[in-house]
């Protein structure tokens, strides 16, 4: 169950839904194909199609009923396989919640502890609960309201998309508050240091006054932080390492 870690973009979500749908169809076909063929042969034998070389009048209605039953069974098999996948996914998010809140006991997917630990770093317990709710919504759509598996799975996978940011909180010495540092973060909710992936650190005016190890250099003061006009500031290398590493 490597799906949760891959759901980082809408495209990845749509691809994951397609993969699950195709796997469900392939497994269902592998289960029902031989059985369908055997039932067809039994029907032909019962009506003497092989021996007589022709089909009696009663054969066509019986064949139609058999084919209808086989289609219904194939659909049910697809739903069963998809439902099993959803329950496996639910167990992963359940483990992530347990690990996030420090619940005692072993994980259901103990062999995936490293991946689940990474998942807890990218989400909150509340977000994980909403993801589980999205899984059960897709399950209800398929089993109760006859929604085709693919659109139900697509909607679910998009709801499971990872937020794309880390939950680690870092603080600047001497500056009140803090914020999350890492992927996808684009603004500072408190008075901390905004570190954007691949971009220089963006500082608010409070940082300029409060942090002693600031020198004039390339980094601009962000407009969204109540910018100081034309002010430029950057942490010295030693101070930057202290902030980012805590």
C-alpha positions in Angstrom: 0.0 0.0 0.0 2.3 2.7 -1.3 -0.6 4.9 -2.5 -0.7 7.5 0.3 2.9 8.7 -0.3 2.3 9.1 -4.0 -0.7 11.4 -3.8 1.1 14.7 -4.1 -0.6 16.1 -7.2 -4.0 15.9 -8.8 -2.4 14.0 -11.7 -0.9 11.4 -9.3 -4.3 11.1 -7.7 -6.1 10.5 -11.0 -3.4 7.9 -12.0 -3.8 6.1 -8.7 -7.5 5.9 -9.1 -7.1 4.5 -12.6 -4.6 1.9 -11.4 -6.9 0.7 -8.6 -9.8 0.5 -11.0 -7.8 -1.5 -13.6 -6.4 -3.9 -10.9 -9.9 -4.5 -9.6 -11.1 -5.3 -13.1 -8.2 -7.6 -13.9 -8.6 -9.5 -10.6 -12.3 -9.9 -11.1 -11.9 -11.1 -14.6 -9.3 -13.7 -13.5 -11.7 -15.0 -10.9 -14.9 -15.1 -13.1 -13.5 -15.9 -16.6 -13.2 -19.7 -16.1 -16.4 -19.9 -14.1 -18.3 -18.1 -16.8 -17.0 -20.4 -19.5 -17.9 -23.5 -17.5 -21.4 -22.3 -16.9 -21.9 -21.6 -20.6 -20.7 -25.0 -21.5 -23.1 -26.6 -18.9 -26.0 -24.6 -20.4 -25.1 -25.7 -23.9 -24.9 -29.3 -22.8 -28.2 -29.1 -20.9 -30.1 -27.9 -24.0 -28.3 -30.3 -26.3 -26.7 -27.6 -28.4 -23.5 -29.7 -29.0 -25.3 -32.9 -29.8 -28.1 -31.5 -31.9 -26.1 -28.8 -33.6 -29.0 -26.3 -33.2 -30.4 -24.2 -30.5 -33.9 -25.0 -29.2 -36.4 -22.2 -28.6 -36.0 -22.2 -24.8 -32.2 -21.8 -25.1 -32.1 -18.0 -25.9 -34.0 -16.9 -22.8 -31.9 -19.2 -20.6 -28.7 -17.8 -22.2 -29.8 -14.2 -21.7 -30.5 -14.9 -18.0 -27.2 -16.6 -17.6 -25.3 -13.7 -19.2 -27.2 -11.2 -17.0 -26.2 -13.1 -13.9 -22.6 -13.3 -15.0 -22.4 -9.5 -15.5 -23.9 -8.9 -12.1 -21.4 -11.2 -10.5 -18.5 -9.6 -12.4 -19.6 -6.2 -11.2 -19.8 -7.4 -7.7 -16.3 -9.0 -7.9 -14.9 -5.6 -9.1 -16.6 -3.9 -6.1 -15.2 -6.5 -3.8 -11.7 -6.1 -4.9 -12.0 -2.3 -4.8 -13.5 -2.4 -1.4 -10.6 -4.6 -0.1 -8.2 -1.9 -1.4 -10.1 0.8 0.4 -10.0 -1.1 3.6 -6.3 -1.6 3.2 -5.9 2.2 2.7 -8.1 2.8 5.8 -5.7 0.7 7.9 -2.7 2.8 6.7 -4.4 6.1 7.8 -5.5 4.5 11.0 -1.9 3.5 11.8 -0.9 7.1 10.9 -3.3 8.5 13.5 -2.2 6.0 16.1 1.5 6.9 15.5 0.7 10.7 15.4 -1.0 10.7 18.8 1.3 8.2 20.4 -1.3 5.5 20.9 0.1 2.2 22.4 0.1 -1.1 20.6 1.4 -2.4 17.3 0.5 -1.0 14.0 -1.7 -3.0 11.6 0.9 -2.4 8.9 4.0 -2.7 11.0 6.2 -3.4 7.9 5.3 0.1 6.6 6.3 2.0 9.8 8.8 4.2 8.0 6.3 5.2 5.3 3.6 5.8 7.9 5.9 7.9 10.0 6.6 10.1 7.0 2.8 10.4 6.4 2.4 11.7 10.0 5.0 14.4 9.3 3.0 15.7 6.4 -0.5 15.6 7.9 -2.3 16.3 11.2 -4.6 13.7 13.0 -7.6 15.9 11.9 -6.6 15.7 8.3 -6.1 11.9 8.6 -9.6 11.6 10.0 -11.0 13.5 7.0 -9.1 11.2 4.7 -10.6 8.2 6.3 -14.0 9.8 5.9 -13.3 10.3 2.2 -12.5 6.6 1.8 -15.8 5.6 3.5 -17.7 8.1 1.3 -16.3 6.5 -1.9 -17.1 3.1 -0.5 -20.7 4.1 0.2 -21.0 5.6 -3.3 -19.9 2.4 -5.0 -21.7 -0.1 -2.8 -24.9 1.8 -1.9 -25.5 4.2 -4.8 -24.1 2.2 -7.7 -21.6 4.9 -8.7 -19.0 3.5 -11.1 -15.7 2.6 -9.4 -13.5 4.9 -11.4 -15.2 8.3 -10.7 -15.7 7.4 -7.1 -12.0 6.4 -6.7 -10.9 9.6 -8.5 -12.9 11.8 -6.1 -11.5 9.9 -3.2 -7.9 10.0 -4.3 -8.1 13.8 -4.8 -9.5 14.1 -1.3 -6.5 12.1 -0.1 -3.9 14.4 -1.7 -1.1 15.3 0.7 -1.0 19.0 1.8 2.6 19.2 0.7 4.2 20.7 3.8 6.0 19.6 6.9 4.6 19.8 10.4 8.0 20.6 12.0 7.9 23.9 13.9 11.0 26.0 14.1 11.5 29.2 16.1 13.9 32.1 15.7 15.8 32.8 19.0 14.5 36.0 20.5 11.4 36.2 18.3 8.0 35.2 19.6 5.9 32.6 17.9 7.0 30.1 15.2 5.8 28.4 12.1 6.1 25.5 9.9 9.3 25.2 7.8 9.2 23.2 4.6 7.5 22.2 1.4 4.6 24.1 0.1 4.6 26.8 2.9 4.1 30.2 1.4 3.3 32.5 4.2 4.2 33.0 7.8 1.2 32.7 10.2 3.2 34.0 13.1 6.4 35.9 13.5 8.8 33.2 12.5 11.2 32.7 9.6 9.6 31.8 6.2 11.9 29.3 4.4 10.5 28.5 1.0 11.9 25.6 -1.1 14.5 26.9 -3.4 14.0 30.5 -2.4 15.8 32.8 0.1 14.4 33.3 3.6 11.7 36.0 3.8 11.6 38.1 6.9 9.0 40.3 8.5 9.9 43.7 10.1 9.8 42.2 13.6 12.6 39.8 12.6 14.9 42.7 11.6 14.7 44.3 15.0 14.6 41.1 17.1 17.4 39.0 15.5 20.9 40.3 16.1 22.6 38.3 13.4 21.1 40.1 10.4 23.2 41.7 7.8 22.2 43.7 4.7 22.1 41.3 1.7 20.0 39.7 -1.0 16.9 38.6 0.8 13.9 41.0 0.6 11.4 41.6 3.3 8.1 40.0 2.2 5.1 42.2 1.3 2.7 39.8 3.0 4.5 40.3 6.3 4.0 44.1 6.5 7.2 44.9 4.5 9.7 47.6 5.3 10.2 49.6 2.1 13.4 48.5 0.3 14.6 46.7 3.4 16.9 43.8 2.7 18.1 41.3 5.3 19.5 37.8 5.6 20.6 35.7 8.5 24.3 35.1 8.9 25.2 31.5 7.9 25.7 30.4 11.5 22.4 32.0 12.6 20.6 30.5 9.7 21.8 27.0 10.6 20.7 27.5 14.1 17.2 28.5 13.0 16.6 25.8 10.5 18.0 23.0 12.6 16.5 24.3 15.8 
